[in-house]
Amino acid sequence: VTKRHEYAVQGYGIAFRYLVKPLDQTLFAAAMDAVLQELNSKHFTIEYDGVTMSLETSDIYFLESHGHKVLIHCKEQDLTLRMSIPEALEQLPKRCFVSPHKSYLVNMEHIVYATGTAVFLSSGHQLPISRRKRQEFNQIFNAYLGR
């Protein structure tokens, strides 16, 4: 947000949008919606049954560890991949996912609410929040919510 129109062109090299003061609330809301859509529209490319697939991160509810495999719970289907939760986190946008427990990685877009011991998702799933991960989970989720 700026008062100086001459910086608008320069700002596009690093900024997502450029808003000029006085700030119009409608334009600000539209810009914020566009930013959130951009952040949430990232893709997760995986190898599944010998085929390379691209999943939208917004379609992923959560990932669940099963030994040396990860079960990806998606809107349309569940997929099983040979990888670990930390390996999956390296490939996913970190600003969208949080680990409430060593066995889970949750897409924060689908969190309806969280208590001290569980996280509730829009899919109807309820996942545990471990004591060890509770503080980190709360910090990351609150930052995501902008608190």
N, CA, C and O atoms as a GROMACS GRO file, in nm:
protein
  588
    1VAL      N    1   0.086  -0.117   0.000
    1VAL     CA    2   0.000   0.000   0.000
    1VAL      C    3   0.090   0.123   0.000
    1VAL      O    4   0.182   0.133   0.081
    2THR      N    5   0.062   0.214  -0.090
    2THR     CA    6   0.144   0.335  -0.098
    2THR      C    7   0.060   0.454  -0.142
    2THR      O    8  -0.052   0.440  -0.191
    3LYS      N    9   0.117   0.572  -0.123
    3LYS     CA   10   0.057   0.696  -0.168
    3LYS      C   11   0.118   0.739  -0.301
    3LYS      O   12   0.063   0.826  -0.370
    4ARG      N   13   0.230   0.681  -0.337
    4ARG     CA   14   0.308   0.726  -0.451
    4ARG      C   15   0.282   0.639  -0.574
    4ARG      O   16   0.320   0.522  -0.578
    5HIS      N   17   0.217   0.695  -0.673
    5HIS     CA   18   0.182   0.622  -0.796
    5HIS      C   19   0.305   0.578  -0.874
    5HIS      O   20   0.301   0.475  -0.942
    6GLU      N   21   0.413   0.654  -0.867
    6GLU     CA   22   0.532   0.622  -0.946
    6GLU      C   23   0.599   0.491  -0.905
    6GLU      O   24   0.675   0.434  -0.983
    7TYR      N   25   0.572   0.442  -0.784
    7TYR     CA   26   0.631   0.316  -0.740
    7TYR      C   27   0.551   0.195  -0.787
    7TYR      O   28   0.597   0.081  -0.773
    8ALA      N   29   0.435   0.218  -0.841
    8ALA     CA   30   0.348   0.107  -0.881
    8ALA      C   31   0.416   0.016  -0.981
    8ALA      O   32   0.411  -0.107  -0.966
    9VAL      N   33   0.479   0.072  -1.084
    9VAL     CA   34   0.543  -0.009  -1.187
    9VAL      C   35   0.660  -0.088  -1.129
    9VAL      O   36   0.674  -0.206  -1.158
   10GLN      N   37   0.744  -0.024  -1.047
   10GLN     CA   38   0.857  -0.092  -0.984
   10GLN      C   39   0.809  -0.204  -0.893
   10GLN      O   40   0.870  -0.311  -0.889
   11GLY      N   41   0.703  -0.181  -0.823
   11GLY     CA   42   0.654  -0.278  -0.725
   11GLY      C   43   0.608  -0.409  -0.784
   11GLY      O   44   0.611  -0.511  -0.716
   12TYR      N   45   0.567  -0.408  -0.910
   12TYR     CA   46   0.518  -0.531  -0.970
   12TYR      C   47   0.627  -0.637  -0.984
   12TYR      O   48   0.597  -0.755  -1.000
   13GLY      N   49   0.753  -0.596  -0.978
   13GLY     CA   50   0.862  -0.694  -0.984
   13GLY      C   51   0.869  -0.782  -0.862
   13GLY      O   52   0.916  -0.895  -0.870
   14ILE      N   53   0.822  -0.731  -0.748
   14ILE     CA   54   0.829  -0.808  -0.624
   14ILE      C   55   0.694  -0.826  -0.556
   14ILE      O   56   0.677  -0.919  -0.476
   15ALA      N   57   0.601  -0.740  -0.586
   15ALA     CA   58   0.472  -0.745  -0.518
   15ALA      C   59   0.371  -0.829  -0.594
   15ALA      O   60   0.383  -0.847  -0.715
   16PHE      N   61   0.273  -0.880  -0.522
   16PHE     CA   62   0.165  -0.955  -0.585
   16PHE      C   63   0.066  -0.859  -0.648
   16PHE      O   64   0.027  -0.876  -0.763
   17ARG      N   65   0.026  -0.760  -0.574
   17ARG     CA   66  -0.062  -0.652  -0.621
   17ARG      C   67  -0.010  -0.522  -0.564
   17ARG      O   68   0.067  -0.522  -0.468
   18TYR      N   69  -0.051  -0.413  -0.622
   18TYR     CA   70  -0.009  -0.282  -0.574
   18TYR      C   71  -0.133  -0.200  -0.547
   18TYR      O   72  -0.212  -0.174  -0.638
   19LEU      N   73  -0.152  -0.158  -0.422
   19LEU     CA   74  -0.268  -0.080  -0.382
   19LEU      C   75  -0.225   0.062  -0.346
   19LEU      O   76  -0.123   0.081  -0.281
   20VAL      N   77  -0.302   0.158  -0.389
   20VAL     CA   78  -0.270   0.299  -0.367
   20VAL      C   79  -0.362   0.356  -0.260
   20VAL      O   80  -0.481   0.326  -0.256
   21LYS      N   81  -0.304   0.439  -0.171
   21LYS     CA   82  -0.383   0.507  -0.069
   21LYS      C   83  -0.461   0.620  -0.133
   21LYS      O   84  -0.413   0.674  -0.233
   22PRO      N   85  -0.575   0.660  -0.084
   22PRO     CA   86  -0.648   0.597   0.026
   22PRO      C   87  -0.697   0.459  -0.017
   22PRO      O   88  -0.741   0.438  -0.130
   23LEU      N   89  -0.689   0.368   0.075
   23LEU     CA   90  -0.717   0.228   0.049
   23LEU      C   91  -0.867   0.204   0.029
   23LEU      O   92  -0.949   0.242   0.113
   24ASP      N   93  -0.900   0.142  -0.081
   24ASP     CA   94  -1.038   0.104  -0.110
   24ASP      C   95  -1.059  -0.037  -0.055
   24ASP      O   96  -0.989  -0.130  -0.096
   25GLN      N   97  -1.153  -0.054   0.036
   25GLN     CA   98  -1.174  -0.184   0.103
   25GLN      C   99  -1.211  -0.294   0.004
   25GLN      O  100  -1.170  -0.409   0.022
   26THR      N  101  -1.286  -0.262  -0.099
   26THR     CA  102  -1.325  -0.363  -0.198
   26THR      C  103  -1.202  -0.413  -0.274
   26THR      O  104  -1.186  -0.533  -0.294
   27LEU      N  105  -1.116  -0.320  -0.316
   27LEU     CA  106  -0.994  -0.360  -0.386
   27LEU      C  107  -0.900  -0.438  -0.295
   27LEU      O  108  -0.837  -0.534  -0.338
   28PHE      N  109  -0.892  -0.396  -0.168
   28PHE     CA  110  -0.808  -0.467  -0.072
   28PHE      C  111  -0.858  -0.610  -0.052
   28PHE      O  112  -0.780  -0.705  -0.054
   29ALA      N  113  -0.989  -0.626  -0.034
   29ALA     CA  114  -1.048  -0.760  -0.015
   29ALA      C  115  -1.024  -0.847  -0.138
   29ALA      O  116  -0.991  -0.965  -0.126
   30ALA      N  117  -1.039  -0.789  -0.257
   30ALA     CA  118  -1.016  -0.864  -0.380
   30ALA      C  119  -0.869  -0.907  -0.391
   30ALA      O  120  -0.839  -1.019  -0.433
   31ALA      N  121  -0.778  -0.817  -0.354
   31ALA     CA  122  -0.635  -0.849  -0.357
   31ALA      C  123  -0.602  -0.961  -0.259
   31ALA      O  124  -0.525  -1.052  -0.291
   32MET      N  125  -0.658  -0.954  -0.139
   32MET     CA  126  -0.632  -1.058  -0.039
   32MET      C  127  -0.690  -1.192  -0.083
   32MET      O  128  -0.627  -1.296  -0.063
   33ASP      N  129  -0.808  -1.192  -0.143
   33ASP     CA  130  -0.867  -1.315  -0.196
   33ASP      C  131  -0.777  -1.375  -0.304
   33ASP      O  132  -0.758  -1.496  -0.309
   34ALA      N  133  -0.722  -1.289  -0.389
   34ALA     CA  134  -0.633  -1.336  -0.496
   34ALA      C  135  -0.505  -1.396  -0.438
   34ALA      O  136  -0.457  -1.498  -0.488
   35VAL      N  137  -0.451  -1.334  -0.334
   35VAL     CA  138  -0.331  -1.387  -0.268
   35VAL      C  139  -0.360  -1.524  -0.210
   35VAL      O  140  -0.283  -1.618  -0.230
   36LEU      N  141  -0.470  -1.537  -0.137
   36LEU     CA  142  -0.505  -1.665  -0.076
   36LEU      C  143  -0.529  -1.772  -0.182
   36LEU      O  144  -0.487  -1.886  -0.165
   37GLN      N  145  -0.594  -1.735  -0.290
   37GLN     CA  146  -0.618  -1.831  -0.398
   37GLN      C  147  -0.485  -1.876  -0.458
   37GLN      O  148  -0.467  -1.994  -0.487
   38GLU      N  149  -0.394  -1.784  -0.477
   38GLU     CA  150  -0.262  -1.817  -0.531
   38GLU      C  151  -0.186  -1.911  -0.438
   38GLU      O  152  -0.126  -2.008  -0.482
   39LEU      N  153  -0.190  -1.880  -0.309
   39LEU     CA  154  -0.120  -1.963  -0.211
   39LEU      C  155  -0.179  -2.103  -0.205
   39LEU      O  156  -0.106  -2.201  -0.189
   40ASN      N  157  -0.310  -2.113  -0.217
   40ASN     CA  158  -0.376  -2.242  -0.203
   40ASN      C  159  -0.387  -2.321  -0.333
   40ASN      O  160  -0.431  -2.435  -0.332
   41SER      N  161  -0.347  -2.261  -0.445
   41SER     CA  162  -0.364  -2.330  -0.572
   41SER      C  163  -0.239  -2.407  -0.613
   41SER      O  164  -0.230  -2.455  -0.727
   42LYS      N  165  -0.145  -2.419  -0.526
   42LYS     CA  166  -0.022  -2.490  -0.558
   42LYS      C  167  -0.051  -2.638  -0.584
   42LYS      O  168  -0.151  -2.693  -0.537
   43HIS      N  169   0.037  -2.698  -0.659
   43HIS     CA  170   0.020  -2.839  -0.694
   43HIS      C  171   0.127  -2.925  -0.628
   43HIS      O  172   0.237  -2.879  -0.598
   44PHE      N  173   0.093  -3.049  -0.606
   44PHE     CA  174   0.180  -3.149  -0.547
   44PHE      C  175   0.195  -3.258  -0.652
   44PHE      O  176   0.099  -3.330  -0.680
   45THR      N  177   0.312  -3.271  -0.710
   45THR     CA  178   0.335  -3.370  -0.815
   45THR      C  179   0.388  -3.498  -0.752
   45THR      O  180   0.486  -3.495  -0.677
   46ILE      N  181   0.323  -3.609  -0.783
   46ILE     CA  182   0.361  -3.738  -0.725
   46ILE      C  183   0.368  -3.845  -0.833
   46ILE      O  184   0.313  -3.830  -0.942
   47GLU      N  185   0.437  -3.952  -0.800
   47GLU     CA  186   0.443  -4.070  -0.884
   47GLU      C  187   0.350  -4.173  -0.818
   47GLU      O  188   0.374  -4.214  -0.705
   48TYR      N  189   0.245  -4.215  -0.889
   48TYR     CA  190   0.148  -4.308  -0.832
   48TYR      C  191   0.117  -4.416  -0.936
   48TYR      O  192   0.072  -4.385  -1.046
   49ASP      N  193   0.140  -4.541  -0.901
   49ASP     CA  194   0.118  -4.654  -0.991
   49ASP      C  195   0.188  -4.634  -1.126
   49ASP      O  196   0.132  -4.666  -1.231
   50GLY      N  197   0.310  -4.582  -1.121
   50GLY     CA  198   0.387  -4.563  -1.243
   50GLY      C  199   0.346  -4.443  -1.326
   50GLY      O  200   0.398  -4.422  -1.436
   51VAL      N  201   0.252  -4.365  -1.276
   51VAL     CA  202   0.203  -4.248  -1.348
   51VAL      C  203   0.233  -4.123  -1.266
   51VAL      O  204   0.212  -4.121  -1.145
   52THR      N  205   0.282  -4.019  -1.332
   52THR     CA  206   0.305  -3.892  -1.264
   52THR      C  207   0.173  -3.817  -1.258
   52THR      O  208   0.109  -3.792  -1.360
   53MET      N  209   0.133  -3.780  -1.135
   53MET     CA  210   0.007  -3.709  -1.114
   53MET      C  211   0.035  -3.575  -1.049
   53MET      O  212   0.134  -3.558  -0.978
   54SER      N  213  -0.052  -3.480  -1.076
   54SER     CA  214  -0.043  -3.349  -1.013
   54SER      C  215  -0.171  -3.327  -0.934
   54SER      O  216  -0.280  -3.319  -0.990
   55LEU      N  217  -0.156  -3.316  -0.802
   55LEU     CA  218  -0.271  -3.291  -0.715
   55LEU      C  219  -0.270  -3.145  -0.673
   55LEU      O  220  -0.164  -3.089  -0.642
   56GLU      N  221  -0.386  -3.083  -0.671
   56GLU     CA  222  -0.394  -2.949  -0.614
   56GLU      C  223  -0.387  -2.965  -0.463
   56GLU      O  224  -0.455  -3.050  -0.406
   57THR      N  225  -0.306  -2.884  -0.398
   57THR     CA  226  -0.294  -2.896  -0.253
   57THR      C  227  -0.427  -2.871  -0.185
   57THR      O  228  -0.452  -2.925  -0.077
   58SER      N  229  -0.514  -2.789  -0.245
   58SER     CA  230  -0.644  -2.763  -0.184
   58SER      C  231  -0.734  -2.887  -0.185
   58SER      O  232  -0.831  -2.892  -0.110
   59ASP      N  233  -0.701  -2.987  -0.267
   59ASP     CA  234  -0.778  -3.112  -0.270
   59ASP      C  235  -0.730  -3.213  -0.166
   59ASP      O  236  -0.794  -3.315  -0.144
   60ILE      N  237  -0.618  -3.184  -0.101
   60ILE     CA  238  -0.561  -3.274   0.000
   60ILE      C  239  -0.612  -3.235   0.137
   60ILE      O  240  -0.595  -3.121   0.180
   61TYR      N  241  -0.676  -3.330   0.208
   61TYR     CA  242  -0.720  -3.306   0.345
   61TYR      C  243  -0.603  -3.323   0.441
   61TYR      O  244  -0.570  -3.232   0.518
   62PHE      N  245  -0.541  -3.441   0.436
   62PHE     CA  246  -0.427  -3.468   0.523
   62PHE      C  247  -0.350  -3.588   0.472
   62PHE      O  248  -0.398  -3.664   0.389
   63LEU      N  249  -0.229  -3.605   0.525
   63LEU     CA  250  -0.145  -3.719   0.494
   63LEU      C  251  -0.126  -3.798   0.622
   63LEU      O  252  -0.113  -3.741   0.730
   64GLU      N  253  -0.125  -3.929   0.609
   64GLU     CA  254  -0.117  -4.018   0.725
   64GLU      C  255  -0.006  -4.120   0.702
   64GLU      O  256  -0.001  -4.186   0.598
   65SER      N  257   0.083  -4.133   0.799
   65SER     CA  258   0.195  -4.225   0.790
   65SER      C  259   0.151  -4.367   0.824
   65SER      O  260   0.081  -4.391   0.922
   66HIS      N  261   0.193  -4.462   0.739
   66HIS     CA  262   0.171  -4.604   0.763
   66HIS      C  263   0.302  -4.676   0.734
   66HIS      O  264   0.327  -4.718   0.621
   67GLY      N  265   0.386  -4.689   0.835
   67GLY     CA  266   0.516  -4.753   0.816
   67GLY      C  267   0.601  -4.673   0.720
   67GLY      O  268   0.632  -4.556   0.746
   68HIS      N  269   0.641  -4.734   0.609
   68HIS     CA  270   0.724  -4.667   0.509
   68HIS      C  271   0.641  -4.605   0.398
   68HIS      O  272   0.694  -4.568   0.293
   69LYS      N  273   0.512  -4.593   0.420
   69LYS     CA  274   0.422  -4.537   0.320
   69LYS      C  275   0.342  -4.423   0.380
   69LYS      O  276   0.327  -4.411   0.502
   70VAL      N  277   0.290  -4.338   0.291
   70VAL     CA  278   0.204  -4.227   0.332
   70VAL      C  279   0.072  -4.240   0.257
   70VAL      O  280   0.069  -4.257   0.135
   71LEU      N  281  -0.036  -4.233   0.332
   71LEU     CA  282  -0.170  -4.234   0.274
   71LEU      C  283  -0.215  -4.089   0.262
   71LEU      O  284  -0.225  -4.018   0.362
   72ILE      N  285  -0.241  -4.045   0.138
   72ILE     CA  286  -0.286  -3.908   0.114
   72ILE      C  287  -0.438  -3.911   0.102
   72ILE      O  288  -0.493  -3.970   0.009
   73HIS      N  289  -0.505  -3.846   0.195
   73HIS     CA  290  -0.651  -3.839   0.194
   73HIS      C  291  -0.692  -3.715   0.114
   73HIS      O  292  -0.667  -3.602   0.156
   74CYS      N  293  -0.755  -3.738  -0.002
   74CYS     CA  294  -0.794  -3.630  -0.092
   74CYS      C  295  -0.946  -3.624  -0.104
   74CYS      O  296  -1.017  -3.712  -0.056
   75LYS      N  297  -0.995  -3.519  -0.168
   75LYS     CA  298  -1.139  -3.503  -0.188
   75LYS      C  299  -1.196  -3.616  -0.272
   75LYS      O  300  -1.302  -3.670  -0.240
   76GLU      N  301  -1.126  -3.654  -0.379
   76GLU     CA  302  -1.178  -3.754  -0.473
   76GLU      C  303  -1.139  -3.897  -0.439
   76GLU      O  304  -1.217  -3.990  -0.461
   77GLN      N  305  -1.018  -3.916  -0.386
   77GLN     CA  306  -0.969  -4.051  -0.360
   77GLN      C  307  -0.855  -4.046  -0.260
   77GLN      O  308  -0.801  -3.939  -0.232
   78ASP      N  309  -0.820  -4.161  -0.208
   78ASP     CA  310  -0.704  -4.173  -0.121
   78ASP      C  311  -0.593  -4.242  -0.200
   78ASP      O  312  -0.618  -4.336  -0.275
   79LEU      N  313  -0.471  -4.194  -0.183
   79LEU     CA  314  -0.357  -4.248  -0.255
   79LEU      C  315  -0.250  -4.293  -0.157
   79LEU      O  316  -0.228  -4.227  -0.055
   80THR      N  317  -0.185  -4.405  -0.185
   80THR     CA  318  -0.077  -4.454  -0.101
   80THR      C  319   0.055  -4.442  -0.176
   80THR      O  320   0.069  -4.490  -0.288
   81LEU      N  321   0.151  -4.375  -0.112
   81LEU     CA  322   0.282  -4.354  -0.173
   81LEU      C  323   0.392  -4.406  -0.084
   81LEU      O  324   0.378  -4.408   0.039
   82ARG      N  325   0.502  -4.448  -0.144
   82ARG     CA  326   0.618  -4.492  -0.068
   82ARG      C  327   0.704  -4.370  -0.039
   82ARG      O  328   0.789  -4.332  -0.120
   83MET      N  329   0.681  -4.309   0.076
   83MET     CA  330   0.757  -4.194   0.123
   83MET      C  331   0.725  -4.174   0.270
   83MET      O  332   0.636  -4.238   0.324
   84SER      N  333   0.798  -4.084   0.333
   84SER     CA  334   0.773  -4.053   0.474
   84SER      C  335   0.702  -3.917   0.484
   84SER      O  336   0.696  -3.842   0.386
   85ILE      N  337   0.650  -3.888   0.602
   85ILE     CA  338   0.587  -3.758   0.626
   85ILE      C  339   0.688  -3.644   0.603
   85ILE      O  340   0.655  -3.547   0.535
   86PRO      N  341   0.812  -3.653   0.657
   86PRO     CA  342   0.909  -3.545   0.630
   86PRO      C  343   0.940  -3.528   0.480
   86PRO      O  344   0.958  -3.416   0.433
   87GLU      N  345   0.947  -3.639   0.406
   87GLU     CA  346   0.970  -3.630   0.261
   87GLU      C  347   0.854  -3.561   0.191
   87GLU      O  348   0.874  -3.481   0.100
   88ALA      N  349   0.733  -3.592   0.234
   88ALA     CA  350   0.615  -3.529   0.175
   88ALA      C  351   0.614  -3.379   0.205
   88ALA      O  352   0.582  -3.298   0.118
   89LEU      N  353   0.649  -3.343   0.328
   89LEU     CA  354   0.649  -3.202   0.368
   89LEU      C  355   0.748  -3.121   0.284
   89LEU      O  356   0.724  -3.003   0.257
   90GLU      N  357   0.859  -3.183   0.243
   90GLU     CA  358   0.956  -3.114   0.159
   90GLU      C  359   0.897  -3.077   0.024
   90GLU      O  360   0.938  -2.978  -0.036
   91GLN      N  361   0.801  -3.155  -0.024
   91GLN     CA  362   0.742  -3.132  -0.156
   91GLN      C  363   0.617  -3.044  -0.152
   91GLN      O  364   0.575  -2.991  -0.255
   92LEU      N  365   0.559  -3.028  -0.035
   92LEU     CA  366   0.436  -2.950  -0.021
   92LEU      C  367   0.467  -2.807   0.022
   92LEU      O  368   0.570  -2.782   0.083
   93PRO      N  369   0.377  -2.713  -0.010
   93PRO     CA  370   0.398  -2.576   0.039
   93PRO      C  371   0.386  -2.572   0.191
   93PRO      O  372   0.278  -2.597   0.245
   94LYS      N  373   0.495  -2.540   0.259
   94LYS     CA  374   0.498  -2.545   0.406
   94LYS      C  375   0.399  -2.451   0.470
   94LYS      O  376   0.352  -2.476   0.581
   95ARG      N  377   0.366  -2.341   0.401
   95ARG     CA  378   0.273  -2.245   0.461
   95ARG      C  379   0.129  -2.297   0.465
   95ARG      O  380   0.042  -2.234   0.525
   96CYS      N  381   0.103  -2.411   0.400
   96CYS     CA  382  -0.033  -2.467   0.396
   96CYS      C  383  -0.050  -2.589   0.486
   96CYS      O  384  -0.164  -2.626   0.517
   97PHE      N  385   0.059  -2.650   0.530
   97PHE     CA  386   0.050  -2.776   0.603
   97PHE      C  387   0.115  -2.766   0.740
   97PHE      O  388   0.213  -2.694   0.760
   98VAL      N  389   0.059  -2.841   0.834
   98VAL     CA  390   0.110  -2.845   0.971
   98VAL      C  391   0.102  -2.989   1.021
   98VAL      O  392   0.015  -3.066   0.979
   99SER      N  393   0.193  -3.025   1.109
   99SER     CA  394   0.195  -3.160   1.165
   99SER      C  395   0.148  -3.157   1.311
   99SER      O  396   0.223  -3.112   1.398
  100PRO      N  397   0.026  -3.204   1.338
  100PRO     CA  398  -0.023  -3.206   1.476
  100PRO      C  399   0.029  -3.327   1.554
  100PRO      O  400   0.015  -3.334   1.676
  101HIS      N  401   0.088  -3.422   1.482
  101HIS     CA  402   0.131  -3.550   1.538
  101HIS      C  403   0.234  -3.607   1.441
  101HIS      O  404   0.228  -3.577   1.322
  102LYS      N  405   0.326  -3.688   1.489
  102LYS     CA  406   0.432  -3.739   1.401
  102LYS      C  407   0.377  -3.821   1.284
  102LYS      O  408   0.445  -3.836   1.183
  103SER      N  409   0.256  -3.872   1.297
  103SER     CA  410   0.197  -3.956   1.193
  103SER      C  411   0.108  -3.882   1.095
  103SER      O  412   0.054  -3.942   1.002
  104TYR      N  413   0.091  -3.750   1.114
  104TYR     CA  414  -0.003  -3.676   1.030
  104TYR      C  415   0.055  -3.544   0.981
  104TYR      O  416   0.137  -3.481   1.048
  105LEU      N  417   0.010  -3.504   0.865
  105LEU     CA  418   0.039  -3.374   0.807
  105LEU      C  419  -0.095  -3.322   0.756
  105LEU      O  420  -0.157  -3.384   0.670
  106VAL      N  421  -0.140  -3.208   0.807
  106VAL     CA  422  -0.276  -3.158   0.781
  106VAL      C  423  -0.273  -3.032   0.696
  106VAL      O  424  -0.192  -2.942   0.718
  107ASN      N  425  -0.362  -3.027   0.598
  107ASN     CA  426  -0.380  -2.907   0.517
  107ASN      C  427  -0.463  -2.809   0.600
  107ASN      O  428  -0.580  -2.836   0.628
  108MET      N  429  -0.405  -2.696   0.639
  108MET     CA  430  -0.472  -2.601   0.728
  108MET      C  431  -0.597  -2.540   0.666
  108MET      O  432  -0.684  -2.491   0.737
  109GLU      N  433  -0.606  -2.543   0.535
  109GLU     CA  434  -0.726  -2.493   0.466
  109GLU      C  435  -0.850  -2.573   0.507
  109GLU      O  436  -0.962  -2.521   0.502
  110HIS      N  437  -0.831  -2.698   0.548
  110HIS     CA  438  -0.944  -2.785   0.581
  110HIS      C  439  -0.968  -2.800   0.731
  110HIS      O  440  -1.053  -2.879   0.772
  111ILE      N  441  -0.895  -2.725   0.812
  111ILE     CA  442  -0.918  -2.732   0.956
  111ILE      C  443  -1.040  -2.648   0.990
  111ILE      O  444  -1.045  -2.528   0.961
  112VAL      N  445  -1.140  -2.713   1.051
  112VAL     CA  446  -1.260  -2.642   1.094
  112VAL      C  447  -1.234  -2.579   1.230
  112VAL      O  448  -1.262  -2.461   1.252
  113TYR      N  449  -1.178  -2.660   1.322
  113TYR     CA  450  -1.135  -2.608   1.452
  113TYR      C  451  -1.041  -2.708   1.516
  113TYR      O  452  -1.030  -2.823   1.474
  114ALA      N  453  -0.972  -2.661   1.620
  114ALA     CA  454  -0.879  -2.746   1.693
  114ALA      C  455  -0.898  -2.723   1.842
  114ALA      O  456  -0.923  -2.611   1.886
  115THR      N  457  -0.885  -2.831   1.917
  115THR     CA  458  -0.886  -2.822   2.063
  115THR      C  459  -0.742  -2.846   2.109
  115THR      O  460  -0.651  -2.850   2.026
  116GLY      N  461  -0.722  -2.862   2.236
  116GLY     CA  462  -0.588  -2.890   2.286
  116GLY      C  463  -0.537  -3.028   2.250
  116GLY      O  464  -0.417  -3.054   2.255
  117THR      N  465  -0.629  -3.118   2.213
  117THR     CA  466  -0.589  -3.256   2.188
  117THR      C  467  -0.626  -3.310   2.051
  117THR      O  468  -0.583  -3.419   2.014
  118ALA      N  469  -0.706  -3.235   1.974
  118ALA     CA  470  -0.751  -3.287   1.844
  118ALA      C  471  -0.775  -3.174   1.745
  118ALA      O  472  -0.803  -3.060   1.782
  119VAL      N  473  -0.764  -3.210   1.618
  119VAL     CA  474  -0.794  -3.117   1.509
  119VAL      C  475  -0.909  -3.178   1.428
  119VAL      O  476  -0.908  -3.298   1.399
  120PHE      N  477  -1.007  -3.095   1.393
  120PHE     CA  478  -1.127  -3.140   1.324
  120PHE      C  479  -1.127  -3.081   1.183
  120PHE      O  480  -1.114  -2.960   1.165
  121LEU      N  481  -1.143  -3.169   1.084
  121LEU     CA  482  -1.132  -3.128   0.944
  121LEU      C  483  -1.268  -3.120   0.876
  121LEU      O  484  -1.366  -3.180   0.922
  122SER      N  485  -1.274  -3.046   0.767
  122SER     CA  486  -1.398  -3.031   0.690
  122SER      C  487  -1.442  -3.165   0.630
  122SER      O  488  -1.558  -3.179   0.592
  123SER      N  489  -1.352  -3.260   0.621
  123SER     CA  490  -1.384  -3.393   0.568
  123SER      C  491  -1.456  -3.480   0.671
  123SER      O  492  -1.506  -3.587   0.638
  124GLY      N  493  -1.461  -3.432   0.796
  124GLY     CA  494  -1.521  -3.510   0.904
  124GLY      C  495  -1.419  -3.586   0.986
  124GLY      O  496  -1.453  -3.644   1.089
  125HIS      N  497  -1.294  -3.589   0.942
  125HIS     CA  498  -1.189  -3.658   1.016
  125HIS      C  499  -1.152  -3.580   1.142
  125HIS      O  500  -1.154  -3.457   1.146
  126GLN      N  501  -1.118  -3.656   1.245
  126GLN     CA  502  -1.067  -3.600   1.370
  126GLN      C  503  -0.931  -3.662   1.393
  126GLN      O  504  -0.918  -3.784   1.400
  127LEU      N  505  -0.827  -3.577   1.404
  127LEU     CA  506  -0.691  -3.626   1.420
  127LEU      C  507  -0.633  -3.578   1.552
  127LEU      O  508  -0.666  -3.469   1.598
  128PRO      N  509  -0.547  -3.659   1.614
  128PRO     CA  510  -0.490  -3.620   1.743
  128PRO      C  511  -0.382  -3.513   1.730
  128PRO      O  512  -0.312  -3.504   1.629
  129ILE      N  513  -0.371  -3.431   1.834
  129ILE     CA  514  -0.259  -3.338   1.848
  129ILE      C  515  -0.177  -3.391   1.964
  129ILE      O  516  -0.225  -3.396   2.077
  130SER      N  517  -0.053  -3.429   1.937
  130SER     CA  518   0.030  -3.485   2.044
  130SER      C  519   0.077  -3.374   2.138
  130SER      O  520   0.086  -3.258   2.099
  131ARG      N  521   0.106  -3.412   2.261
  131ARG     CA  522   0.157  -3.314   2.358
  131ARG      C  523   0.287  -3.252   2.308
  131ARG      O  524   0.310  -3.132   2.324
  132ARG      N  525   0.370  -3.334   2.248
  132ARG     CA  526   0.499  -3.288   2.198
  132ARG      C  527   0.486  -3.185   2.086
  132ARG      O  528   0.569  -3.096   2.075
  133LYS      N  529   0.382  -3.197   2.003
  133LYS     CA  530   0.364  -3.109   1.887
  133LYS      C  531   0.265  -2.995   1.914
  133LYS      O  532   0.248  -2.907   1.829
  134ARG      N  533   0.200  -2.994   2.029
  134ARG     CA  534   0.091  -2.899   2.057
  134ARG      C  535   0.133  -2.753   2.040
  134ARG      O  536   0.065  -2.677   1.971
  135GLN      N  537   0.242  -2.713   2.103
  135GLN     CA  538   0.285  -2.573   2.098
  135GLN      C  539   0.320  -2.531   1.955
  135GLN      O  540   0.277  -2.426   1.908
  136GLU      N  541   0.397  -2.614   1.886
  136GLU     CA  542   0.434  -2.584   1.747
  136GLU      C  543   0.310  -2.577   1.658
  136GLU      O  544   0.298  -2.488   1.574
  137PHE      N  545   0.218  -2.673   1.677
  137PHE     CA  546   0.094  -2.673   1.599
  137PHE      C  547   0.018  -2.542   1.619
  137PHE      O  548  -0.024  -2.478   1.523
  138ASN      N  549   0.000  -2.502   1.745
  138ASN     CA  550  -0.074  -2.380   1.775
  138ASN      C  551  -0.007  -2.257   1.714
  138ASN      O  552  -0.076  -2.170   1.660
  139GLN      N  553   0.125  -2.248   1.722
  139GLN     CA  554   0.196  -2.134   1.664
  139GLN      C  555   0.177  -2.127   1.513
  139GLN      O  556   0.147  -2.020   1.458
  140ILE      N  557   0.194  -2.239   1.446
  140ILE     CA  558   0.183  -2.242   1.300
  140ILE      C  559   0.039  -2.215   1.256
  140ILE      O  560   0.016  -2.138   1.164
  141PHE      N  561  -0.057  -2.280   1.323
  141PHE     CA  562  -0.197  -2.261   1.284
  141PHE      C  563  -0.244  -2.118   1.312
  141PHE      O  564  -0.316  -2.060   1.231
  142ASN      N  565  -0.204  -2.062   1.425
  142ASN     CA  566  -0.243  -1.924   1.456
  142ASN      C  567  -0.180  -1.825   1.356
  142ASN      O  568  -0.244  -1.727   1.318
  143ALA      N  569  -0.057  -1.851   1.315
  143ALA     CA  570   0.007  -1.766   1.213
  143ALA      C  571  -0.068  -1.777   1.081
  143ALA      O  572  -0.086  -1.677   1.011
  144TYR      N  573  -0.111  -1.897   1.047
  144TYR     CA  574  -0.189  -1.918   0.924
  144TYR      C  575  -0.320  -1.839   0.930
  144TYR      O  576  -0.363  -1.781   0.830
  145LEU      N  577  -0.382  -1.837   1.047
  145LEU     CA  578  -0.508  -1.764   1.064
  145LEU      C  579  -0.487  -1.614   1.074
  145LEU      O  580  -0.582  -1.537   1.068
  146GLY      N  581  -0.361  -1.572   1.090
  146GLY     CA  582  -0.330  -1.431   1.099
  146GLY      C  583  -0.349  -1.373   1.237
  146GLY      O  584  -0.372  -1.253   1.252
  147ARG      N  585  -0.340  -1.458   1.338
  147ARG     CA  586  -0.358  -1.412   1.477
  147ARG      C  587  -0.226  -1.369   1.535
  147ARG      O  588  -0.220  -1.328   1.651
   0.00000   0.00000   0.00000
